[in-house]
Amino acid sequence: MTLDSNHFRTRSFEVSWPNWIIKAELDRLISTKTNDPSWGDQCEFFIAEAFSSSGVLDEWKAVAEREDSRDRWSFDPSAPTRIGWLQQLHGAAETLPAQQDRIPYWSQRRNGGSTTRGGLDLAGTTRRFSALVRDLEKTGYLTWAFGQECVDGGTDGTLGPDAAEEVHLALGRDNLWPVQQHFANYGLDDLCDVIEFLADHVRRPVAREWHRWDDCGWHYKSFDARLGFQLYRWRVNTLLSQSVLGLTLTEVGRLETAAPSAVEDLVTAVRTAENVHDADDVELEHALTQFRARNATEMDKRSAVISLAGILERRRGLVQEHLAKKDEGALFRIANEFGIRHQDAKQQKDYDPELYLEWVFYWYVATINLTNRIVAAQS
């Protein structure tokens, strides 16, 4: 039986992970194929986690069983092997269907799909974050740092035997860990600090084994820091997007103020692009982090805008070549004449600095992105 890509686009293949993460993990599994039984266990573990339907795992097990039990009487050359099945799944990875949301309940329909008007408040966000952490503990994502419970005594993680004390030493406060015990009393700083602390310590277990004694459960091992963080960040940002907190967890595991989704895409684009000048990388990242920091002051934001203006000054030749003259002039006149770079009596300051600085900042980010794309097209 040969499978085509449409086979994997049915609702039975609804994903629980982002498609791009599924594709990356399939890349790893395909490239590391061995005859070691642990490889098959890793594949099974991945499929169980990444897909919402148990039918996908059942299909994988059927493929594996058919491959392992082949004989000359039942051999079907058109039947996929495990590696062939994974390769076909990889080819369809970008079009795997997202998990369908249930039909909203009464109040959600009245509030535009949200369970609360305007989104989750701090208390609601911390409560759901507590549930997220509980799931991370259950599925082994915190085992590397916090250890493994076991009926035979358990093992410590990298934080040692007293994880709560290590959290205290790192964050300077008590009553933060365990989250389930303290989340009801979290302030915003508490929540943000714990989110960032876990971003540094989360790992996805690549392998697991079942401890049968006294029905102990899964024991996890071989931890992947990159994949663990990617999934953690995706889950945290999904939660934060449903809240009124206006925060997002960045690629470096730190919270920043969130912009509208289209602007967030723009920020991601400039962060990941190859810059025109070597000096741009550090200066750009510093400006983005400084401006979008959760407690950024007006002076922080002004300094960040000045840094972006400096990057554009180095690209002035590109700007002059590809922007209309009046637009190019306005780009630098705003920084020079509206109390951003200079503070003399000639400066125009009759504006709301919060709104004005945000507008200028993202205009400059968009222009940097434009010049990056121009250079990429030319090369």
N, C-alpha and C positions, 0 to 999 in steps of 0.2 A: 504494500500500500504506500504510494507516494503522496506526500502531503504538499499542498500548494500554500502560498502565503495567505490566502483567504481563510484557510482552516484556523489560523491563529487570530483572526479578526472578529471571531464570534464572541458573544457575551460570556461564554464559558472561560475566556482568557482575560477577563477584567483584571487590571493590575492594582496592587496595593502600594507599589513604589512608583516614582517618576520613571517614565520610559527611558530617559537617557541614562539613569543609574542602572536599570535592568540591562540595557545594551552593554554598558561598561563591565558589569559583572559577568555577562555571557562571554565577552571578550576574554576575561581572565580564565574562566572555566574551560573554554575551548582551547586556549593556548597552553593550559597546564594539564591536559588529559594524560592520565597514566593508567596503568593496570592496578594501581593501589586501590583497594576497596574504599578508602577514605575519600577518593575523588567522587565516587558515586554518592557517598553520604553528603558531601559538600553540595553537590547538585540538588539532591533531594531537599536539603535544608533551605537552599536558596529559593527553590520553587515553592516550598511551603510558605515562605515569608513574602515573596514578591507578588503572589497571585491570590486574589480573594476567594476563588473557588477551589475546593478540594479536588474537583474534576481534573485540573491540570496536573496535580501530583499523581492522581490515579493513572492518567495517560502516560506520564513519565515512567511509573513503575511497570506498566504494561510493556512499554518499549524495552526497558531493562530486562524484564523477565523473558521476553521473546528472544532478546539477543543472547542471554545467558543459557537458554535451553535449546538452542538451535541444533538440529540434527539433519542428516541428509534427506529424511523423509518429510520433514516439516519446513525445510528452509525456503524462505520467500525472498528472492533477491531484491524485490521492490520495497520490502519493509524497512523503515528507517532504523539505523543504529542509534545508540544514545548520542554519539557525537553528531551524527547527521540530523537528529531531531533538534539538538541545540543550535546547530548552524541554521536550520530553517527558521527556528524561533528568533534567532539573531537577525535574520533578514527581514522579519516582520516587526522587530522590536519598536520601531518608531511609530507604528500604526496600531499597536496593541490597544484595545479599548480601555478607557478610564473606568474606574468603578462608578456605577450609577448611584446617584443620591436617591434616597427614598423621597416619596412625595411629601412636601412640607406639611406640618400640622397647622391647625387653625391660626394660632398667633403668628407663626412663621410666615404664613401666606399674607397676613395683614401687615407684617413688618418687613415685607420684601425679602423673605427667606431667612431672616435672622431670628434667633430665639429671644433676643432682647432688642429693644429699640436702640439703634445706633451702635450696637455691638456689645461685647462683653466688657464689664467694668473690671477693676483690679481684682475684686474678690472672685468673680467668675473666671477670670484668666488664671489666677493662682490655683483654683480648684481643678481646672482642666489640666494645668501643668502638672499637678500632683498625680493625676491619672496617667499622664504621659510618662512620668518618671516611674510609676508603678509598673507600667508595661515594659519600659526599658530594663528594669530589674528582672522581670519575669523572663524576658527573652535573651538575657545574657549580655546586654549592651553596657552594663555597668560592672560586670564581673571583673574585668581587667583591673579596675581601680579599687572597687569596694569589696572584692572577694566573692567566694562561692559558699553558700550555705549547704550543709550536707548532714545527713543523719549520723555519719561517721566522724563528725567534728568540723568539717568545713576548712577552707583555706583563706588566708588574707590576700587582699589585692595589693596593688602598689602603694595605696595610702596607708597600709599597715593595719594593726588590730583595732585602732580607734579612729575611724573615718570622720566622726563628728569633730574630733579635736583637730584633725588636719583641715577640715573645712573652716573651723574657727581660726586657725593660724593663717590661712590664706585670705580670709575675708574680714577678720577682725571682730567678729560678732558671734555670740552664742545663739542657740535656738533657731538654727537654719537647717540642720540635718538631724534625723531623716526628714525628708520633705513631707511625707504623709503625717508626721507628728506635729509639724509646725506651720504648714502652709496657711492655715486659717488666720494666723497673726502676721503674715508677711506684709510689709510695706512695699512700695515700688522698688526701692533700692535693694531690698532683700531678694525679691523675685529676679531682678536683673542680674544681681551678683551670682545667684545660684545657676541661672541659665548659662552665664558665661563660664562659671566653674565647670559645669558638666560638659560644656563644649570642649574644654581642654582634656577631659578624662573619658569621654565616651569612645567605645570601640565596638565594632560589630564582630561577634564570634564567627569565624569561617567554618568551624567544625564543632560538633557536639556528640556526646555519647550518653546513652540512657543508663542511669544507675538504678538497677533493679531492686537493690536491697531496701526493704521497707517502703517500696514505691517512692524512692527519694526524688527521682525526676531527672531532667537534663543537666549534664555538666558541660560547660562551654570551654573552648580552647582555641588557639591560633587566631589572635585578634587582629582586625584590620582597622587602623586608625582613620584612614582617609574615607573609606566607605561608611564607617560608623558616624563620622562627623557629617558627611553629606546627608545621610538619612536623618540624623538628629536635627540638623539645620533646616531641612525641608519640613519636618514635622513641627518644629518650633515656629517657623515663619507662617505655616498654615494656621496655627493657633493664634499668633499675634495679628494676622490679617483679619481675624474675626473679632478683634478687640478694639477698644477705643484708645489704646495706649500709644498708637502711632510709632511703633518701634519695629525694627527688622534686625535679624542676626546676620552679620556680614560673613564674607568668605574667610575671615581670620578669627571668627568666633567671638566677635564683640558686637554689642548692640548699638545701633545708630537710629536716629529719627528716620522714619520711613517717608518716602515721597510717593506720589501716585504711581501705579504699576508701570505706566509707559516711561516715566522718569527713572524708575528703578532699573528698567531695561537699559536705559541710556547710561546710567552709572556703571552697570555691569559691563557694558560695551567698552567704555573708556578704561576701565580697570584691567580688562583682559587683552586690550589691543597692544600691538607693538608701537611704542611711541616714536616720534620723529627725532627727538634728541635724548641721549642717555640720561641727562639730568632731569628729564621730565618724570621718570618713573617714581622716584622718591618724593619729589615735590607734589606730584599729582595725588599720590596716595595720602600724603600728609594733609593736603588741602581737603580731600574728601572726608577723611576721618575727623579732622578738626571741625569742619562746618557741621557735619551730621552727628557729632557726639551728642549724647542725650542731654548733657548739661552745658552745651556750648553757649557762651556769652555773646553779646553783640561784638565785642572786640575779637573773640575767636573767629566769628563769621567774617568780620571785616578782613582779618589777616588771611583767611582762606581764600577770599575773593582776590586779594592782592597777589597771592601765590599763583592763582589761575591766570591773572592778567600777565604775570611774568612769563608763564609758559607761552601765552599767545604772542607776547613781544618777540620771543625767539622764533616764532612762526610767522612773523609779520609779512614776510615775502609771500608766503602761501596765501595769507589772508588777503593781501592787496591784489594778488593775481586772480583769486576766485570769488571774491565778494565785490559787490558794487562799492564804488568809492565812498558814498555817503554812509553805507553800512560799516565799512572798515573804519571810517573816522569816528562813528558813534561808539564802536566797540571799545576804543581806548579813551575817548573823551569822557565816557561814563566813569571810568576808574579814576581819571585825573581831575575831574571838575565837580564831582558829587560827594566829596568828603570821604572817599575810600582810601586812596593812596595818600592824599595830602590833607592837612588840617588848617590851612591858612584862612584868612578872612574872605577870600574870593570864592570859597567853596559853597556850593548850593546844598543845603541840608534840610530843606523844608519837605521832608518825606518820612513815612513810617519805616524806620530802619529794618524792622523784622521782615516786612513784606518785600521791601526794595532789595535788600541783600539776597534774599532767597531767589528773586527773579533774576538778578544779575548773575548769581552763582550758577544757576542751571543754564542760563543763556551761554555763559562761558564754557560750561561742560559740553553743551551741544556743539559749540564752535570747535572745541578741541576734538570731539568725535568726528566732526566734518573734515577737519584737516587730516586726522588719522586715515579716514576713508579715501581722501584724495591721494595721499602718499601711497596707500596700499594699491589703489587702482593704477597709479603711475608705474609701480614696480612689477 
